[in-house]
Amino acid sequence: MIDYRGQVSPITATDVCMQMEVKSFEVLVRFALMHLIATNTSVWLRTLINEIMFEYQHLKHKYEHHSTTDNSTSGL
């Protein structure tokens, strides 16, 4: 291992343990990150669909309201 002065220092048991800890949690960290991305994507997609449906219902109601108003006044 190379220290801050650029000199080679011997590898200690603490260095080996720290590397083992990082490697042992690597799978857990990767799983957590993938779960976070999947959850975020599904929430975003659900919100997008809800917003589209809300706008569709709003425009449909607005169109139906205007078409019934136009039909009732056109006979005069």
C-alpha angles and dihedrals in degrees: 000000000000118000128210092276092057093251123133113248126188119263110252131207089252091059091051092048092050091051090049092050092052091048093047093053094042093091092047093049092048091049092049092050093049090048090050092050093047093048093047092049093049093048090048092049093048091050091048092052092047091051092048091050091048092052091045092052091046094051092043091053091046092049093047091048093051094045093052091047092049093048094050094051097041093072094063 
